[in-house]
Amino acid sequence: MNTEGGEQSTPAPGVRPPGRSTVRLPGWLVRSPLYAGWLWTGAWALLMLADEYLDLAGWAWYACVGMAALPTLGCTVAVLHATPRTYLRPAGESVLAHFFVRFLALTAAFLVWGISVVASASVSTTVQALAGESERAVTSLGLNLLVAAVPLVVSVLWMALIVRCAWFLARLRGWHQAPGNSRVPARFLRRSPELRRVVIGLAHPGLLLVAGLGTTLLALVLSGLELTLNVME
């Protein structure tokens, strides 16, 4: 609105004027963000396979693993960070589903406990056989095995986190590339609709499972092989 003198009126204090998006993205990326995510992950997966045959630098494999999952992980973190904690409450969950989920959780906890008991006994016997009667050697080898097992444990916990995040993303935005009834908060990237579409498209539960779990499984297998070789040596 213009005043009588021809000068533009300034907005009232505390009122933010409507702004335009300052982020300009390629049209093909805005139209098909999920397809772009699949192509990105597939390209880095091909580089991982090439690394097996071309024997590139040692750090190249780890860089490929991280880059393959980077877009979907980054967008998932952005979407979940902008989502209030109250969204975690189950919507329309029946009493039977509530008890059945708890039953599965307790069963899984018992299985993990049983496996840990058997594994600890096996590790104790192996350490004693390898180190002999020397208490210092037994302690040193046990600590080395503990340090070597940390990446494996962290990888398993990370995989569980990926599955949990993918499950919540399925509830939050569904499985479509551009969900029409997304429950993502409206204030998330409100002033950048194109960026919002791309971020929500890349924060896809299927893409997160494939890129996140796939790269973690590769890292887990590699760490397991290295641990086995070190113990055998």
Secondary structure per residue as TSV (DSSP state, phi and psi in degrees):
chain	resnum	aa	ss	phi	psi
A	1	M	-	360.0	137.5
A	2	N	B	-101.8	145.6
A	3	T	-	-83.4	177.9
A	4	E	T	-65.1	-29.3
A	5	G	T	-82.1	1.1
A	6	G	S	88.8	0.1
A	7	E	-	-89.4	146.4
A	8	Q	B	-76.9	138.3
A	9	S	-	-76.7	145.1
A	10	T	-	-89.8	147.5
A	11	P	-	-67.1	154.3
A	12	A	-	-63.4	151.2
A	13	P	T	-58.9	136.4
A	14	G	T	87.0	-5.1
A	15	V	-	-104.5	119.2
A	16	R	-	-86.0	123.0
A	17	P	-	-68.1	149.6
A	18	P	-	-63.3	130.8
A	19	G	-	-115.7	162.5
A	20	R	-	-97.9	156.5
A	21	S	-	-66.8	130.2
A	22	T	-	-95.1	-2.3
A	23	V	-	-98.2	121.7
A	24	R	-	-110.8	119.8
A	25	L	-	-118.3	154.8
A	26	P	-	-59.5	144.5
A	27	G	H	-62.2	-39.7
A	28	W	H	-65.2	-31.8
A	29	L	H	-71.6	-38.6
A	30	V	H	-68.2	-37.6
A	31	R	H	-73.1	-38.1
A	32	S	-	-136.0	69.8
A	33	P	H	-68.1	-34.7
A	34	L	H	-68.9	-42.3
A	35	Y	H	-61.1	-39.1
A	36	A	H	-62.9	-37.8
A	37	G	H	-64.8	-40.7
A	38	W	H	-64.7	-42.0
A	39	L	H	-63.5	-40.9
A	40	W	H	-61.3	-49.2
A	41	T	H	-63.6	-42.4
A	42	G	H	-64.8	-37.0
A	43	A	H	-63.8	-44.2
A	44	W	H	-70.7	-29.8
A	45	A	H	-65.4	-39.1
A	46	L	H	-63.6	-37.4
A	47	L	H	-65.3	-34.0
A	48	M	H	-63.7	-43.0
A	49	L	H	-65.2	-39.2
A	50	A	H	-63.9	-34.0
A	51	D	H	-64.4	-30.9
A	52	E	H	-67.1	-32.1
A	53	Y	H	-96.5	-34.0
A	54	L	H	-87.8	-15.3
A	55	D	-	54.5	62.7
A	56	L	-	-75.6	-167.5
A	57	A	-	-61.1	152.9
A	58	G	H	-61.8	-34.2
A	59	W	H	-81.5	-11.8
A	60	A	H	-64.1	-36.9
A	61	W	H	-64.3	-44.9
A	62	Y	H	-65.9	-36.1
A	63	A	H	-64.2	-40.1
A	64	C	H	-64.8	-41.0
A	65	V	H	-61.3	-45.5
A	66	G	H	-68.9	-40.7
A	67	M	H	-69.8	-31.9
A	68	A	H	-62.7	-36.5
A	69	A	H	-99.5	-1.7
A	70	L	H	-62.8	-48.2
A	71	P	H	-61.8	-49.2
A	72	T	H	-69.7	-34.5
A	73	L	H	-67.8	-44.2
A	74	G	H	-62.5	-43.7
A	75	C	H	-68.9	-36.0
A	76	T	H	-63.3	-43.2
A	77	V	H	-60.8	-41.4
A	78	A	H	-64.7	-44.0
A	79	V	H	-67.4	-45.4
A	80	L	H	-69.3	-31.9
A	81	H	H	-66.6	-32.6
A	82	A	T	-85.7	-4.7
A	83	T	S	-96.1	125.9
A	84	P	-	-62.1	154.9
A	85	R	G	-65.9	-24.9
A	86	T	G	-63.5	-19.1
A	87	Y	G	-69.3	-13.8
A	88	L	G	-73.3	-15.3
A	89	R	S	-65.6	133.5
A	90	P	-	-66.0	140.6
A	91	A	S	-103.2	113.4
A	92	G	S	71.1	25.8
A	93	E	-	-75.6	131.4
A	94	S	-	-80.2	164.8
A	95	V	H	-64.0	-39.3
A	96	L	H	-61.8	-43.9
A	97	A	H	-63.7	-38.3
A	98	H	H	-60.2	-48.8
A	99	F	H	-71.2	-34.5
A	100	F	H	-68.1	-39.4
A	101	V	H	-63.5	-41.8
A	102	R	H	-65.1	-36.8
A	103	F	H	-62.9	-43.6
A	104	L	H	-64.4	-39.0
A	105	A	H	-64.8	-43.3
A	106	L	H	-66.1	-39.8
A	107	T	H	-62.7	-44.4
A	108	A	H	-63.4	-40.0
A	109	A	H	-62.9	-39.9
A	110	F	H	-65.2	-42.0
A	111	L	H	-63.5	-42.2
A	112	V	H	-63.3	-41.2
A	113	W	H	-62.8	-44.5
A	114	G	H	-63.2	-42.7
A	115	I	H	-64.4	-38.6
A	116	S	H	-65.2	-37.3
A	117	V	H	-65.4	-47.1
A	118	V	H	-64.6	-41.9
A	119	A	H	-65.3	-40.5
A	120	S	H	-64.6	-39.0
A	121	A	H	-65.9	-41.1
A	122	S	H	-65.7	-42.8
A	123	V	H	-64.2	-40.2
A	124	S	H	-62.1	-43.4
A	125	T	H	-65.4	-41.6
A	126	T	H	-64.2	-44.9
A	127	V	H	-61.8	-42.6
A	128	Q	H	-64.5	-37.8
A	129	A	H	-70.5	-37.3
A	130	L	H	-77.3	-36.3
A	131	A	H	-90.5	-16.9
A	132	G	T	77.2	-143.8
A	133	E	T	-92.6	-4.5
A	134	S	-	-75.0	118.2
A	135	E	H	-66.6	-37.0
A	136	R	H	-66.1	-40.3
A	137	A	H	-66.4	-38.8
A	138	V	H	-63.3	-44.7
A	139	T	H	-64.7	-42.5
A	140	S	H	-64.4	-45.2
A	141	L	H	-67.0	-38.1
A	142	G	H	-63.5	-41.5
A	143	L	H	-66.3	-38.8
A	144	N	H	-62.5	-41.2
A	145	L	H	-66.1	-37.9
A	146	L	H	-63.7	-45.0
A	147	V	H	-64.4	-39.8
A	148	A	H	-68.8	-27.6
A	149	A	H	-81.4	-15.3
A	150	V	H	-58.1	-47.7
A	151	P	H	-59.5	-34.7
A	152	L	H	-66.2	-44.5
A	153	V	H	-65.1	-43.7
A	154	V	H	-62.7	-37.8
A	155	S	H	-64.6	-41.7
A	156	V	H	-64.3	-44.2
A	157	L	H	-64.2	-37.2
A	158	W	H	-64.4	-40.1
A	159	M	H	-62.6	-41.1
A	160	A	H	-62.8	-38.7
A	161	L	H	-65.3	-39.9
A	162	I	H	-61.8	-44.6
A	163	V	H	-62.7	-42.1
A	164	R	H	-63.4	-44.2
A	165	C	H	-65.1	-39.2
A	166	A	H	-65.3	-39.5
A	167	W	H	-62.6	-41.9
A	168	F	H	-71.0	-36.8
A	169	L	H	-61.2	-37.4
A	170	A	H	-62.3	-36.7
A	171	R	H	-74.0	-34.1
A	172	L	H	-79.1	-43.3
A	173	R	H	-129.2	-2.4
A	174	G	-	76.4	-165.4
A	175	W	S	-109.0	2.0
A	176	H	S	-79.1	156.8
A	177	Q	S	-66.0	-44.8
A	178	A	S	-128.0	83.8
A	179	P	-	-64.1	133.8
A	180	G	T	-81.2	-29.1
A	181	N	T	-112.6	43.9
A	182	S	-	-64.8	142.7
A	183	R	-	-95.7	9.9
A	184	V	S	-62.3	134.8
A	185	P	-	-52.0	138.9
A	186	A	T	-64.9	-25.9
A	187	R	T	-76.7	-9.8
A	188	F	T	-69.9	113.7
A	189	L	T	51.2	43.0
A	190	R	T	-62.3	-35.1
A	191	R	T	-86.9	-0.1
A	192	S	-	-133.0	75.9
A	193	P	H	-61.7	-34.6
A	194	E	H	-67.0	-44.3
A	195	L	H	-64.8	-37.3
A	196	R	H	-60.7	-43.9
A	197	R	H	-62.6	-42.5
A	198	V	H	-67.3	-44.4
A	199	V	H	-64.7	-45.5
A	200	I	H	-66.1	-34.9
A	201	G	H	-66.2	-38.7
A	202	L	H	-77.6	-25.4
A	203	A	S	-81.9	61.2
A	204	H	-	-101.4	135.1
A	205	P	H	-61.6	-38.6
A	206	G	H	-67.1	-44.4
A	207	L	H	-64.0	-38.3
A	208	L	H	-65.1	-40.6
A	209	L	I	-65.3	-44.8
A	210	V	I	-68.8	-50.4
A	211	A	I	-72.5	-45.7
A	212	G	I	-70.0	-52.3
A	213	L	I	-69.8	-39.0
A	214	G	H	-61.5	-48.2
A	215	T	H	-67.1	-35.5
A	216	T	H	-67.9	-38.4
A	217	L	H	-64.4	-39.5
A	218	L	H	-62.4	-44.7
A	219	A	H	-64.0	-37.0
A	220	L	H	-66.9	-42.7
A	221	V	H	-63.5	-43.2
A	222	L	H	-63.0	-43.4
A	223	S	H	-65.9	-37.5
A	224	G	H	-65.2	-39.4
A	225	L	H	-66.4	-41.9
A	226	E	H	-64.5	-39.9
A	227	L	H	-63.3	-43.2
A	228	T	H	-62.2	-44.7
A	229	L	H	-64.2	-40.3
A	230	N	H	-65.9	-38.3
A	231	V	H	-68.8	-39.4
A	232	M	H	-66.2	-33.1
A	233	E	-	-70.1	360.0
